[in-house]
Amino acid sequence: GKPKMVIRIALARKLLVILNAKARDARTEFANAT
């Protein structure tokens, strides 16, 4: 039970990092477009 939870948390954290990076890229692109 516990190892799966750890893996799930790690995956969620990785996903958050990726989403944050994409959001940052989109923000800079939007700033450049305007």
mmCIF file of the N, C-alpha and C atoms, coordinates in Angstrom:
data_MODEL
# 
_entry.id   MODEL 
# 
loop_
_atom_site.group_PDB 
_atom_site.id 
_atom_site.type_symbol 
_atom_site.label_atom_id 
_atom_site.label_alt_id 
_atom_site.label_comp_id 
_atom_site.label_asym_id 
_atom_site.label_entity_id 
_atom_site.label_seq_id 
_atom_site.pdbx_PDB_ins_code 
_atom_site.Cartn_x 
_atom_site.Cartn_y 
_atom_site.Cartn_z 
_atom_site.occupancy 
_atom_site.B_iso_or_equiv 
_atom_site.pdbx_formal_charge 
_atom_site.auth_seq_id 
_atom_site.auth_comp_id 
_atom_site.auth_asym_id 
_atom_site.auth_atom_id 
_atom_site.pdbx_PDB_model_num 
ATOM 1   N N  . GLY A 1 1  ? 0.811 -1.230 0.000   1.00 0.00 ? 1  GLY A N  1 
ATOM 2   C CA . GLY A 1 1  ? 0.000 0.000  0.000   1.00 0.00 ? 1  GLY A CA 1 
ATOM 3   C C  . GLY A 1 1  ? 0.836 1.268  0.000   1.00 0.00 ? 1  GLY A C  1 
ATOM 4   N N  . LYS A 1 2  ? 1.808 1.317  0.904   1.00 0.00 ? 2  LYS A N  1 
ATOM 5   C CA . LYS A 1 2  ? 2.566 2.578  1.038   1.00 0.00 ? 2  LYS A CA 1 
ATOM 6   C C  . LYS A 1 2  ? 3.415 2.911  -0.181  1.00 0.00 ? 2  LYS A C  1 
ATOM 7   N N  . PRO A 1 3  ? 4.169 1.971  -0.737  1.00 0.00 ? 3  PRO A N  1 
ATOM 8   C CA . PRO A 1 3  ? 4.997 2.315  -1.907  1.00 0.00 ? 3  PRO A CA 1 
ATOM 9   C C  . PRO A 1 3  ? 4.188 2.930  -3.033  1.00 0.00 ? 3  PRO A C  1 
ATOM 10  N N  . LYS A 1 4  ? 2.970 2.411  -3.262  1.00 0.00 ? 4  LYS A N  1 
ATOM 11  C CA . LYS A 1 4  ? 2.132 2.964  -4.330  1.00 0.00 ? 4  LYS A CA 1 
ATOM 12  C C  . LYS A 1 4  ? 1.805 4.420  -4.055  1.00 0.00 ? 4  LYS A C  1 
ATOM 13  N N  . MET A 1 5  ? 1.512 4.731  -2.788  1.00 0.00 ? 5  MET A N  1 
ATOM 14  C CA . MET A 1 5  ? 1.204 6.123  -2.422  1.00 0.00 ? 5  MET A CA 1 
ATOM 15  C C  . MET A 1 5  ? 2.393 7.026  -2.731  1.00 0.00 ? 5  MET A C  1 
ATOM 16  N N  . VAL A 1 6  ? 3.585 6.565  -2.376  1.00 0.00 ? 6  VAL A N  1 
ATOM 17  C CA . VAL A 1 6  ? 4.797 7.358  -2.614  1.00 0.00 ? 6  VAL A CA 1 
ATOM 18  C C  . VAL A 1 6  ? 4.967 7.619  -4.103  1.00 0.00 ? 6  VAL A C  1 
ATOM 19  N N  . ILE A 1 7  ? 4.754 6.564  -4.906  1.00 0.00 ? 7  ILE A N  1 
ATOM 20  C CA . ILE A 1 7  ? 4.892 6.705  -6.359  1.00 0.00 ? 7  ILE A CA 1 
ATOM 21  C C  . ILE A 1 7  ? 3.858 7.701  -6.880  1.00 0.00 ? 7  ILE A C  1 
ATOM 22  N N  . ARG A 1 8  ? 2.626 7.591  -6.368  1.00 0.00 ? 8  ARG A N  1 
ATOM 23  C CA . ARG A 1 8  ? 1.557 8.482  -6.816  1.00 0.00 ? 8  ARG A CA 1 
ATOM 24  C C  . ARG A 1 8  ? 1.899 9.930  -6.487  1.00 0.00 ? 8  ARG A C  1 
ATOM 25  N N  . ILE A 1 9  ? 2.428 10.155 -5.289  1.00 0.00 ? 9  ILE A N  1 
ATOM 26  C CA . ILE A 1 9  ? 2.804 11.519 -4.880  1.00 0.00 ? 9  ILE A CA 1 
ATOM 27  C C  . ILE A 1 9  ? 3.923 12.045 -5.778  1.00 0.00 ? 9  ILE A C  1 
ATOM 28  N N  . ALA A 1 10 ? 4.888 11.176 -6.073  1.00 0.00 ? 10 ALA A N  1 
ATOM 29  C CA . ALA A 1 10 ? 6.003 11.579 -6.928  1.00 0.00 ? 10 ALA A CA 1 
ATOM 30  C C  . ALA A 1 10 ? 5.500 11.945 -8.318  1.00 0.00 ? 10 ALA A C  1 
ATOM 31  N N  . LEU A 1 11 ? 4.574 11.139 -8.849  1.00 0.00 ? 11 LEU A N  1 
ATOM 32  C CA . LEU A 1 11 ? 4.030 11.414 -10.179 1.00 0.00 ? 11 LEU A CA 1 
ATOM 33  C C  . LEU A 1 11 ? 3.251 12.722 -10.177 1.00 0.00 ? 11 LEU A C  1 
ATOM 34  N N  . ALA A 1 12 ? 2.460 12.932 -9.134  1.00 0.00 ? 12 ALA A N  1 
ATOM 35  C CA . ALA A 1 12 ? 1.671 14.156 -9.041  1.00 0.00 ? 12 ALA A CA 1 
ATOM 36  C C  . ALA A 1 12 ? 2.590 15.371 -8.990  1.00 0.00 ? 12 ALA A C  1 
ATOM 37  N N  . ARG A 1 13 ? 3.683 15.234 -8.230  1.00 0.00 ? 13 ARG A N  1 
ATOM 38  C CA . ARG A 1 13 ? 4.635 16.348 -8.107  1.00 0.00 ? 13 ARG A CA 1 
ATOM 39  C C  . ARG A 1 13 ? 5.284 16.650 -9.449  1.00 0.00 ? 13 ARG A C  1 
ATOM 40  N N  . LYS A 1 14 ? 5.643 15.584 -10.180 1.00 0.00 ? 14 LYS A N  1 
ATOM 41  C CA . LYS A 1 14 ? 6.269 15.746 -11.492 1.00 0.00 ? 14 LYS A CA 1 
ATOM 42  C C  . LYS A 1 14 ? 5.304 16.437 -12.445 1.00 0.00 ? 14 LYS A C  1 
ATOM 43  N N  . LEU A 1 15 ? 4.033 16.011 -12.366 1.00 0.00 ? 15 LEU A N  1 
ATOM 44  C CA . LEU A 1 15 ? 3.004 16.598 -13.224 1.00 0.00 ? 15 LEU A CA 1 
ATOM 45  C C  . LEU A 1 15 ? 2.858 18.092 -12.922 1.00 0.00 ? 15 LEU A C  1 
ATOM 46  N N  . LEU A 1 16 ? 2.882 18.442 -11.638 1.00 0.00 ? 16 LEU A N  1 
ATOM 47  C CA . LEU A 1 16 ? 2.763 19.850 -11.252 1.00 0.00 ? 16 LEU A CA 1 
ATOM 48  C C  . LEU A 1 16 ? 3.921 20.666 -11.812 1.00 0.00 ? 16 LEU A C  1 
ATOM 49  N N  . VAL A 1 17 ? 5.118 20.104 -11.743 1.00 0.00 ? 17 VAL A N  1 
ATOM 50  C CA . VAL A 1 17 ? 6.295 20.806 -12.277 1.00 0.00 ? 17 VAL A CA 1 
ATOM 51  C C  . VAL A 1 17 ? 6.137 21.043 -13.774 1.00 0.00 ? 17 VAL A C  1 
ATOM 52  N N  . ILE A 1 18 ? 5.660 20.011 -14.477 1.00 0.00 ? 18 ILE A N  1 
ATOM 53  C CA . ILE A 1 18 ? 5.476 20.131 -15.931 1.00 0.00 ? 18 ILE A CA 1 
ATOM 54  C C  . ILE A 1 18 ? 4.415 21.187 -16.242 1.00 0.00 ? 18 ILE A C  1 
ATOM 55  N N  . LEU A 1 19 ? 3.313 21.150 -15.493 1.00 0.00 ? 19 LEU A N  1 
ATOM 56  C CA . LEU A 1 19 ? 2.236 22.122 -15.729 1.00 0.00 ? 19 LEU A CA 1 
ATOM 57  C C  . LEU A 1 19 ? 2.725 23.535 -15.450 1.00 0.00 ? 19 LEU A C  1 
ATOM 58  N N  . ASN A 1 20 ? 3.504 23.699 -14.381 1.00 0.00 ? 20 ASN A N  1 
ATOM 59  C CA . ASN A 1 20 ? 4.036 25.025 -14.048 1.00 0.00 ? 20 ASN A CA 1 
ATOM 60  C C  . ASN A 1 20 ? 4.942 25.531 -15.167 1.00 0.00 ? 20 ASN A C  1 
ATOM 61  N N  . ALA A 1 21 ? 5.768 24.648 -15.708 1.00 0.00 ? 21 ALA A N  1 
ATOM 62  C CA . ALA A 1 21 ? 6.682 25.027 -16.786 1.00 0.00 ? 21 ALA A CA 1 
ATOM 63  C C  . ALA A 1 21 ? 5.887 25.433 -18.022 1.00 0.00 ? 21 ALA A C  1 
ATOM 64  N N  . LYS A 1 22 ? 4.844 24.657 -18.349 1.00 0.00 ? 22 LYS A N  1 
ATOM 65  C CA . LYS A 1 22 ? 4.029 24.969 -19.523 1.00 0.00 ? 22 LYS A CA 1 
ATOM 66  C C  . LYS A 1 22 ? 3.312 26.307 -19.330 1.00 0.00 ? 22 LYS A C  1 
ATOM 67  N N  . ALA A 1 23 ? 2.805 26.532 -18.119 1.00 0.00 ? 23 ALA A N  1 
ATOM 68  C CA . ALA A 1 23 ? 2.103 27.779 -17.831 1.00 0.00 ? 23 ALA A CA 1 
ATOM 69  C C  . ALA A 1 23 ? 3.063 28.953 -17.975 1.00 0.00 ? 23 ALA A C  1 
ATOM 70  N N  . ARG A 1 24 ? 4.312 28.758 -17.524 1.00 0.00 ? 24 ARG A N  1 
ATOM 71  C CA . ARG A 1 24 ? 5.313 29.824 -17.616 1.00 0.00 ? 24 ARG A CA 1 
ATOM 72  C C  . ARG A 1 24 ? 5.610 30.122 -19.083 1.00 0.00 ? 24 ARG A C  1 
ATOM 73  N N  . ASP A 1 25 ? 5.769 29.061 -19.886 1.00 0.00 ? 25 ASP A N  1 
ATOM 74  C CA . ASP A 1 25 ? 6.040 29.245 -21.310 1.00 0.00 ? 25 ASP A CA 1 
ATOM 75  C C  . ASP A 1 25 ? 4.886 29.989 -21.973 1.00 0.00 ? 25 ASP A C  1 
ATOM 76  N N  . ALA A 1 26 ? 3.652 29.584 -21.673 1.00 0.00 ? 26 ALA A N  1 
ATOM 77  C CA . ALA A 1 26 ? 2.477 30.215 -22.268 1.00 0.00 ? 26 ALA A CA 1 
ATOM 78  C C  . ALA A 1 26 ? 2.420 31.681 -21.868 1.00 0.00 ? 26 ALA A C  1 
ATOM 79  N N  . ARG A 1 27 ? 2.777 31.970 -20.610 1.00 0.00 ? 27 ARG A N  1 
ATOM 80  C CA . ARG A 1 27 ? 2.721 33.352 -20.121 1.00 0.00 ? 27 ARG A CA 1 
ATOM 81  C C  . ARG A 1 27 ? 3.730 34.212 -20.866 1.00 0.00 ? 27 ARG A C  1 
ATOM 82  N N  . THR A 1 28 ? 4.943 33.689 -21.051 1.00 0.00 ? 28 THR A N  1 
ATOM 83  C CA . THR A 1 28 ? 5.968 34.471 -21.745 1.00 0.00 ? 28 THR A CA 1 
ATOM 84  C C  . THR A 1 28 ? 5.578 34.687 -23.205 1.00 0.00 ? 28 THR A C  1 
ATOM 85  N N  . GLU A 1 29 ? 5.001 33.644 -23.829 1.00 0.00 ? 29 GLU A N  1 
ATOM 86  C CA . GLU A 1 29 ? 4.552 33.776 -25.213 1.00 0.00 ? 29 GLU A CA 1 
ATOM 87  C C  . GLU A 1 29 ? 3.475 34.833 -25.327 1.00 0.00 ? 29 GLU A C  1 
ATOM 88  N N  . PHE A 1 30 ? 2.553 34.816 -24.360 1.00 0.00 ? 30 PHE A N  1 
ATOM 89  C CA . PHE A 1 30 ? 1.459 35.806 -24.366 1.00 0.00 ? 30 PHE A CA 1 
ATOM 90  C C  . PHE A 1 30 ? 2.013 37.207 -24.188 1.00 0.00 ? 30 PHE A C  1 
ATOM 91  N N  . ALA A 1 31 ? 3.000 37.332 -23.293 1.00 0.00 ? 31 ALA A N  1 
ATOM 92  C CA . ALA A 1 31 ? 3.601 38.649 -23.060 1.00 0.00 ? 31 ALA A CA 1 
ATOM 93  C C  . ALA A 1 31 ? 4.321 39.137 -24.317 1.00 0.00 ? 31 ALA A C  1 
ATOM 94  N N  . ASN A 1 32 ? 4.964 38.238 -25.029 1.00 0.00 ? 32 ASN A N  1 
ATOM 95  C CA . ASN A 1 32 ? 5.674 38.597 -26.241 1.00 0.00 ? 32 ASN A CA 1 
ATOM 96  C C  . ASN A 1 32 ? 4.697 38.953 -27.370 1.00 0.00 ? 32 ASN A C  1 
ATOM 97  N N  . ALA A 1 33 ? 3.545 38.298 -27.376 1.00 0.00 ? 33 ALA A N  1 
ATOM 98  C CA . ALA A 1 33 ? 2.562 38.517 -28.448 1.00 0.00 ? 33 ALA A CA 1 
ATOM 99  C C  . ALA A 1 33 ? 1.921 39.888 -28.336 1.00 0.00 ? 33 ALA A C  1 
ATOM 100 N N  . THR A 1 34 ? 1.716 40.345 -27.101 1.00 0.00 ? 34 THR A N  1 
ATOM 101 C CA . THR A 1 34 ? 1.014 41.619 -26.918 1.00 0.00 ? 34 THR A CA 1 
ATOM 102 C C  . THR A 1 34 ? 1.957 42.788 -27.154 1.00 0.00 ? 34 THR A C  1 
# 
